[in-house]
Amino acid sequence: MVLDDLGTSLRSSLDKLQGKARLDEDDVEEIVKEIQRSLLSADVDVSLVMELSDSIETRALEEEPPGGTTARDHVLKIVYEEMVALVGDSTALPLEPQTILLAGLQGSGKTTSAAKMAWWFSTKGLRPAVIQTDTFRPGAYDQAKQMCERAEVDFYGDPDADDPVEIAREGMAATADADVRIVDTAGRHALEDDLIAEIEEIEREVDPDRSLLVLDAAIGQGAKDQARQFEASIGIDGVMITKLDGTAKGGGALTAVNETGSSIAFLGAGETVQDIERFEPSGFISRLLGMGDLKQLSERVERAMQEAQEEDDDWDPEDMLKGEFTLKDMKKQMDAMNRMGPLDQVMDMIPGMGGGMMDQLPDDAMDVTQDRMRKFERIMDSMTDEELENPRVVGQERTRRIARGSGTDEETVRQLLEQHSMMERTIQQFQGMGEGDMQRMMKKMGGGGGLGDMMGGGKGPFG
């Protein structure tokens, strides 16, 4: 994801403290300079970098680390807390009827973001609708309509109209039954006077409860000018940062939020309507520093399992802890995992798996893993019901047939069967366990508290 370079650089800086029990002034000065370089390279505003690094330096020198805490963990905690304070709280978005106006330049991802936000509200039990008022960009209406169809949310637009204010007026009337109305406005290539005048008219017409600024993560320092002018024009209540799956620096978009006096509402990464998440500062910075984000992970797991179960009413993931673990169960699990999003994003949310561990893997490691999973799926598609229910019947002759039918090789078929056996043995350890036994198992596996403690109730990694 964008800012991966920042995360890698910060973790590398902190690793230089590995093995140290205490810090002296030279250690602190060196680590602060490394952090400054990391943040400046990520396009974070200079004044914010200096403010942040001064705070880190002061705390690292003045605060006594708790007993048994290494110098690295002490500084890591300080960096985490100061960076969470830098990005601020998440924008308040009550789950109630409201109108949201989206602003931003052309290419920032407003139209895609409108559908993503509508989908997000729909998962919270509300009925959303998107109103498309962009008459400037060719294809805006078609794109918005298609995205809303994928999101399965209501949509209003008029491809034949040329007055965006009139479209907004009629759209508000046509979507009166919706709980949440998201008004997408036209962008331009730059902050032109006609763009500002048009969005001010639309704002007066729809009288939004909140206005969100959509910023491309690649924009860098230019985000400050955008934020400042939109704030002066319509007032900005929150920011959505898009295209976080790119290779841009991203620090400019993160810190431009300070120009509006608001906060970040959503993060967008990817092209599908599901590629959106509410911005949670503690989880975001935790992932950046390689400490995972169990709250976001649990939400994705729950949603993916629910979707997989809705497609097959006969499949219940809890049944795996009661009876045999079949290849059909494994296939459903893999399907649910695919629904959770790109594998590298999921890995970043697992404490101890993202961050530093990801830094050590080859650049194509995630692609190789995804490719292997796709091969496994093809192999299972080539199996009979008997083989899926009882993999032990798959001998040499069947292995040869399955490999031919799936377009893979016999070795990959054997790898799938071995993977299934490993997962089956792991699940058998959980079968018949009481709650106390389960928590002890989680302690052993995670090296920390029980499952409830691991989820943290939405807290940061330091409690």
Long-range contacts (C-beta under 8 A, 24 or more apart in sequence): 1-244, 1-245, 1-269, 1-344, 1-345, 1-348, 2-217, 2-218, 2-243, 2-244, 2-245, 2-246, 2-247, 2-248, 2-249, 2-250, 2-269, 3-42, 3-217, 3-244, 3-249, 3-250, 3-251, 3-254, 3-288, 5-41, 5-42, 5-249, 6-38, 6-39, 6-41, 6-42, 6-249, 6-250, 6-251, 6-288, 7-287, 7-288, 7-289, 7-290, 7-355, 8-359, 9-34, 9-37, 9-38, 9-41, 9-42, 10-35, 10-38, 10-79, 10-288, 10-289, 11-289, 11-290, 11-355, 11-356, 11-359, 12-359, 13-38, 14-72, 14-75, 14-76, 14-79, 14-289, 15-72, 15-356, 17-70, 17-71, 17-72, 17-75, 18-70, 18-72, 19-70, 20-70, 20-71, 20-72, 21-70, 21-71, 22-65, 22-71, 23-60, 23-61, 23-71, 23-74, 23-75, 25-61, 27-71, 28-57, 28-60, 28-61, 29-57, 31-60, 31-75, 32-56, 32-57, 32-60, 35-79, 39-251, 41-249, 42-249, 42-250, 42-251, 43-220, 43-221, 43-249, 43-250, 43-251, 43-252, 44-251, 44-252, 44-254, 44-255, 45-221, 45-224, 45-251, 45-252, 45-255, 45-258, 48-86, 48-255, 48-258, 52-82, 52-83, 52-86, 55-82, 56-82, 76-289, 77-462, 79-289, 80-285, 80-286, 80-289, 80-291, 80-460, 80-461, 80-462, 81-462, 83-285, 83-288, 83-289, 84-281, 84-282, 84-285, 84-460, 86-255, 87-254, 87-257, 87-263, 87-264, 87-281, 87-284, 87-285, 88-257, 88-258, 88-263, 88-264, 88-281, 89-263, 89-281, 90-263, 90-264, 90-265, 90-278, 90-279, 90-280, 90-281, 91-210, 91-212, 91-237, 91-238, 91-239, 91-262, 91-263, 91-264, 91-265, 91-279, 93-210, 93-238, 93-265, 93-278, 95-121, 95-124, 95-125, 95-126, 96-179, 97-126, 97-179, 97-180, 98-179, 98-180, 98-181, 98-209, 98-210, 99-172, 99-180, 99-181, 99-182, 99-183, 99-206, 99-207, 99-208, 99-209, 100-180, 100-181, 100-182, 100-183, 100-208, 100-209, 100-210, 100-211, 100-212, 101-183, 101-185, 101-199, 101-202, 101-203, 101-206, 101-208, 101-210, 101-211, 101-212, 101-234, 102-182, 102-183, 102-184, 102-185, 102-211, 102-212, 102-214, 102-240, 103-185, 103-199, 103-211, 103-212, 103-213, 103-214, 103-230, 103-234, 103-236, 104-187, 104-213, 104-214, 104-215, 104-226, 104-230, 105-187, 105-188, 105-189, 105-190, 105-191, 105-216, 105-226, 106-136, 106-137, 106-186, 106-187, 106-188, 106-189, 107-187, 107-189, 107-216, 108-187, 108-214, 108-215, 108-216, 108-219, 108-242, 109-214, 109-216, 109-242, 109-243, 109-268, 110-184, 110-185, 110-187, 110-214, 111-140, 111-143, 111-144, 111-147, 111-184, 112-143, 112-147, 112-242, 112-268, 112-271, 113-214, 113-240, 113-242, 113-266, 113-268, 113-276, 114-144, 114-147, 114-182, 114-184, 115-144, 115-147, 115-148, 115-150, 115-151, 115-153, 115-273, 116-151, 116-266, 116-268, 116-273, 116-274, 116-275, 116-276, 117-182, 117-240, 117-266, 117-276, 118-148, 118-151, 118-153, 118-180, 118-182, 119-151, 119-152, 119-153, 119-273, 119-274, 119-276, 120-266, 120-276, 120-278, 121-179, 121-180, 122-151, 122-152, 122-153, 123-303, 126-179, 126-180, 127-154, 127-177, 127-178, 127-179, 127-180, 128-153, 128-154, 128-178, 128-179, 128-180, 128-181, 128-182, 129-153, 129-154, 129-155, 129-156, 129-175, 129-178, 129-180, 129-181, 129-182, 130-154, 130-155, 130-156, 130-181, 130-182, 130-184, 131-156, 131-157, 131-167, 131-168, 131-171, 131-172, 131-175, 131-181, 131-182, 131-183, 131-184, 131-206, 132-156, 132-157, 132-167, 132-171, 132-184, 133-157, 133-164, 133-165, 133-167, 133-168, 133-171, 133-183, 133-184, 133-185, 133-186, 133-202, 134-164, 134-184, 134-185, 134-186, 134-187, 135-161, 135-162, 135-163, 135-164, 135-167, 135-186, 136-186, 136-187, 136-188, 137-186, 137-187, 140-184, 140-186, 144-184, 147-273, 150-272, 150-273, 151-273, 154-178, 164-198, 164-201, 164-202, 165-198, 165-201, 165-202, 165-205, 168-202, 168-205, 168-206, 169-205, 172-205, 172-206, 181-206, 183-208, 191-225, 191-226, 191-229, 196-229, 196-233, 199-233, 199-234, 200-233, 200-234, 203-234, 210-237, 210-238, 211-235, 211-236, 211-237, 212-236, 212-237, 212-238, 212-239, 212-240, 212-265, 212-266, 213-238, 213-239, 213-240, 213-260, 213-262, 214-239, 214-240, 214-242, 215-239, 215-240, 215-241, 215-242, 215-253, 215-256, 216-242, 216-243, 216-248, 216-253, 217-241, 217-242, 217-243, 217-244, 217-246, 217-248, 217-250, 217-253, 218-243, 218-246, 218-248, 218-249, 218-250, 218-253, 219-248, 219-252, 219-253, 219-256, 220-248, 220-249, 220-251, 220-252, 220-253, 221-252, 222-252, 223-252, 223-253, 223-255, 223-256, 223-259, 224-252, 224-255, 224-256, 224-259, 226-256, 227-256, 227-257, 227-259, 227-260, 228-259, 228-260, 230-260, 231-259, 231-260, 231-261, 231-262, 236-260, 236-262, 237-262, 238-262, 238-263, 238-264, 238-265, 239-263, 239-264, 239-265, 240-264, 240-265, 240-266, 240-267, 240-268, 241-266, 241-267, 241-268, 241-279, 242-268, 243-268, 243-269, 244-268, 244-269, 245-269, 245-270, 245-275, 245-342, 269-345, 270-341, 270-342, 274-339, 274-341, 275-341, 280-458, 282-459, 282-460, 282-461, 283-349, 283-460, 286-460, 286-461, 287-348, 287-349, 287-354, 287-355, 289-355, 290-354, 290-355, 290-356, 290-357, 290-358, 290-359, 291-351, 291-355, 291-461, 292-348, 292-349, 292-350, 292-351, 292-352, 292-353, 292-354, 292-355, 292-461, 293-348, 293-349, 294-349, 294-351, 294-454, 294-455, 294-456, 295-455, 295-456, 295-458, 296-349, 297-346, 297-349, 297-350, 298-455, 300-340, 300-341, 300-346, 300-349, 301-336, 301-340, 303-339, 303-340, 304-336, 304-337, 304-339, 304-340, 305-336, 307-336, 307-339, 308-332, 308-335, 308-336, 308-339, 320-427, 321-427, 321-430, 321-431, 322-431, 324-389, 325-420, 325-423, 325-424, 325-427, 325-428, 326-388, 326-389, 326-390, 326-391, 327-380, 327-383, 327-387, 327-388, 327-389, 327-391, 327-416, 327-420, 328-388, 328-389, 330-380, 330-419, 330-420, 330-423, 331-377, 331-380, 331-388, 334-373, 334-376, 334-377, 337-373, 338-373, 342-366, 343-369, 343-370, 351-446, 351-454, 351-461, 372-412, 372-415, 375-406, 375-408, 375-412, 376-412, 376-416, 376-419, 378-406, 378-407, 378-408, 379-403, 379-406, 379-408, 379-412, 379-413, 379-416, 380-416, 381-406, 382-406, 391-417, 391-420, 391-421
